[in-house]
Amino acid sequence: MILRCKAFPRAALVGNPSDGYFGKTIAFVFSNYCAEAELYESPELDLLPSLRDHNTFASMEDLHKDIVLYGYYGGIRLLKGSIKKFYEYVKEHDLNIENKNFTLRYKSDIPNRLGLAGSSAIITSAMRCLCRFYGVEIRPDHFANLVLAVETGELGIPAGLQDRVAQSYNHPVYMDFNRAHMEKFGVGKYRTIDIPDDLNLYIAYRTDLAEGSEILHSRLRHDFNDGKPEVLAAMEEWACLTDQVRDALASRKYEIIPALLDRNFDLRCEVCSEAVSSKNRRMVEMARKIGASAKFTGSGGAIIGTYADESMFQQLKSELKKCQIEVIKPSIVHNMKDAYL
């Protein structure tokens, strides 16, 4: 029997990048794109390469383009890290699983290295396959920790929990990474919430801005650990913005959300100006000039915001397309069954 599991890109609606710094965020996953893992029993444990794992190129230009899109490392390392951490989880919890091997492969059409959590989506889909294959159940909050451990512990990728929590729950989530709670329980305070269909959200991205999230987080982590006052104050404000958006969603006061999203980005520029490229800033400015709100979905390369009506959305698509920027309406995922085929 072939097992197939999916995981979807993540968009941070508000609060980022405070998720790795005991802050608060709201994030969701959307099904316009996905990472898919496929697993079936086999005599030996075998990992099959995907498009981003090949080492044969038509030219130096082709190699250059591949590195710009995917970086220097492919997806096989993500699969290896997933299997290693899953094995350690099973041993640590003294779980009795069947002694059998498998073949595992993946594919993904999530735009890469644009702050949409494409790498963690591959890990999440692979981990779901492993859990199903061996009959292991893991709570969503603990599952998110396990996925994060693959990236930070095994692969040395600086990252926060937000992406993995949204992908683990497969539902919009309000996340409070309260320090005392995290230190006591090892997980944040997570609550699934509704993002109504009549909230007009768009996501826009461009592939020529590919940049790993480690670039932002390395800089921010240094300032946070040093107790830089403006960074600590920003973490508090991002948390406050998150609470205000949560309350506005619950009371359907959508009219106050655009200014809150805009402030999220403006605050980022105030404390992380060197990590916001001119092209990224230009993308936000273009969207705002049309009348939409705009902020990063993650660490750059893609933005999220609200638009007033269909006419504004079409104008966004038309104007941003001139700069090779794709604009979509995210199909927000609200249940776990969408993760399994």
Backbone hydrogen bonds, N-H to C=O, Kabsch-Sander energy under -0.5 kcal/mol:
donor,donor_aa,acceptor,acceptor_aa,energy
3,L,1,M,-0.5
3,L,39,L,-3.3
5,C,37,A,-2.1
6,K,339,A,-3.4
7,A,35,A,-2.0
10,R,116,L,-1.9
11,A,28,F,-2.8
12,A,297,T,-1.8
13,L,11,A,-0.7
13,L,26,I,-1.9
14,V,26,I,-1.5
18,S,15,G,-2.0
20,G,17,P,-0.6
21,Y,18,S,-1.9
22,F,19,D,-0.5
23,G,18,S,-2.0
25,T,175,M,-2.0
26,I,14,V,-2.2
27,A,173,V,-1.8
28,F,11,A,-2.1
30,F,9,P,-1.7
31,S,331,S,-2.6
33,Y,30,F,-0.7
35,A,7,A,-3.0
36,E,107,K,-3.2
37,A,5,C,-2.6
38,E,105,R,-2.8
39,L,3,L,-2.6
40,Y,103,T,-1.8
41,E,1,M,-0.5
42,S,101,N,-1.0
46,D,44,E,-0.6
46,D,102,F,-2.2
48,L,46,D,-0.5
48,L,104,L,-2.4
53,D,50,S,-1.9
54,H,51,L,-1.0
63,L,59,S,-2.1
64,H,60,M,-2.7
65,K,61,E,-2.4
66,D,62,D,-2.0
67,I,63,L,-2.2
68,V,64,H,-2.2
69,L,65,K,-2.0
70,Y,66,D,-2.9
71,G,67,I,-2.5
78,L,75,G,-0.7
79,L,75,G,-1.7
80,K,76,I,-2.7
81,G,77,R,-2.4
82,S,78,L,-2.0
83,I,79,L,-2.4
84,K,80,K,-2.5
85,K,81,G,-2.3
86,F,82,S,-2.4
87,Y,83,I,-2.6
88,E,84,K,-2.1
89,Y,85,K,-2.2
90,V,86,F,-2.4
91,K,87,Y,-2.2
92,E,88,E,-2.8
93,H,89,Y,-2.1
94,D,91,K,-1.2
95,L,90,V,-2.6
97,I,95,L,-0.9
100,K,98,E,-1.3
103,T,40,Y,-2.9
104,L,46,D,-2.7
105,R,38,E,-2.0
107,K,36,E,-2.0
109,D,34,C,-2.0
114,L,111,P,-0.6
121,A,117,A,-1.3
122,I,118,G,-1.5
123,I,119,S,-2.0
124,T,120,S,-2.8
125,S,121,A,-2.4
126,A,122,I,-2.2
127,M,123,I,-2.8
128,R,124,T,-2.2
129,C,125,S,-1.7
130,L,126,A,-2.2
131,C,127,M,-2.4
132,R,128,R,-2.2
133,F,129,C,-2.8
134,Y,130,L,-2.1
135,G,131,C,-0.8
136,V,131,C,-2.5
143,F,139,R,-3.0
144,A,140,P,-2.2
145,N,141,D,-1.3
146,L,142,H,-2.0
147,V,143,F,-2.3
148,L,144,A,-2.4
149,A,145,N,-2.2
150,V,146,L,-1.2
151,E,147,V,-1.3
152,T,148,L,-3.0
153,G,149,A,-1.3
154,E,149,A,-1.3
154,E,150,V,-0.6
155,L,150,V,-1.4
157,I,151,E,-3.0
165,V,161,L,-2.5
166,A,162,Q,-2.3
167,Q,163,D,-2.2
168,S,164,R,-2.1
169,Y,165,V,-2.6
170,N,166,A,-1.6
171,H,166,A,-0.8
173,V,27,A,-2.6
174,Y,191,R,-3.2
175,M,25,T,-3.2
175,M,173,V,-0.6
176,D,189,K,-2.3
177,F,23,G,-2.9
177,F,175,M,-0.6
178,N,176,D,-0.6
182,M,178,N,-2.9
183,E,179,R,-2.7
184,K,180,A,-1.8
185,F,181,H,-3.0
186,G,181,H,-0.5
186,G,182,M,-2.1
189,K,176,D,-3.1
190,Y,188,G,-0.8
191,R,174,Y,-2.3
193,I,172,P,-1.9
199,L,196,P,-1.6
200,N,198,D,-0.8
201,L,199,L,-1.2
202,Y,305,G,-2.3
203,I,328,I,-2.4
204,A,303,I,-2.3
205,Y,326,E,-2.1
206,R,301,G,-1.7
209,L,206,R,-1.0
210,A,207,T,-0.9
211,E,113,R,-2.5
215,I,212,G,-1.6
217,H,213,S,-2.3
218,S,214,E,-2.1
219,R,215,I,-1.0
220,L,216,L,-2.6
221,R,217,H,-2.8
222,H,218,S,-1.3
223,D,219,R,-1.7
224,F,220,L,-2.6
225,N,221,R,-2.8
226,D,222,H,-1.5
227,G,224,F,-1.5
228,K,223,D,-2.4
231,V,228,K,-0.8
232,L,228,K,-2.2
233,A,229,P,-2.4
234,A,230,E,-1.6
235,M,231,V,-2.0
236,E,232,L,-1.5
237,E,233,A,-2.1
238,W,234,A,-3.0
239,A,235,M,-1.8
240,C,236,E,-2.0
241,L,237,E,-2.7
242,T,238,W,-2.0
243,D,239,A,-2.0
244,Q,240,C,-2.1
245,V,241,L,-2.3
246,R,242,T,-2.5
247,D,243,D,-2.4
248,A,244,Q,-2.1
249,L,245,V,-2.5
250,A,246,R,-2.1
251,S,247,D,-2.1
252,R,248,A,-0.6
252,R,249,L,-0.6
253,K,248,A,-2.1
254,Y,252,R,-1.3
256,I,253,K,-1.5
257,I,254,Y,-1.3
260,L,256,I,-1.0
261,L,257,I,-2.3
262,D,258,P,-2.5
263,R,259,A,-2.1
264,N,260,L,-1.6
265,F,261,L,-1.5
266,D,262,D,-2.5
267,L,263,R,-2.7
268,R,264,N,-1.3
269,C,265,F,-2.2
270,E,266,D,-1.5
271,V,267,L,-1.6
272,C,268,R,-2.6
275,A,272,C,-1.9
276,V,273,S,-1.4
277,S,275,A,-0.7
281,R,277,S,-2.5
282,R,278,S,-2.2
283,M,279,K,-1.8
284,V,280,N,-1.7
285,E,281,R,-2.5
286,M,282,R,-2.5
287,A,283,M,-1.8
288,R,284,V,-2.4
289,K,285,E,-2.2
290,I,286,M,-1.1
291,G,287,A,-0.7
291,G,288,R,-0.8
292,A,287,A,-2.0
293,S,306,T,-1.9
295,K,304,I,-1.7
297,T,302,A,-2.0
298,G,302,A,-0.6
303,I,204,A,-3.0
304,I,295,K,-2.9
305,G,202,Y,-1.7
307,Y,200,N,-1.5
313,F,309,D,-2.0
314,Q,310,E,-2.5
315,Q,311,S,-1.7
316,L,312,M,-2.5
317,K,313,F,-2.4
318,S,314,Q,-2.3
319,E,315,Q,-2.8
320,L,316,L,-2.5
321,K,317,K,-1.5
322,K,318,S,-0.7
322,K,319,E,-0.7
323,C,320,L,-1.5
324,Q,321,K,-2.1
325,I,320,L,-1.9
326,E,205,Y,-2.6
326,E,324,Q,-0.5
328,I,203,I,-2.9
332,I,330,P,-1.1
333,V,29,V,-2.7
338,D,335,N,-0.8
339,A,336,M,-2.4
340,Y,337,K,-1.4
341,L,4,R,-2.1
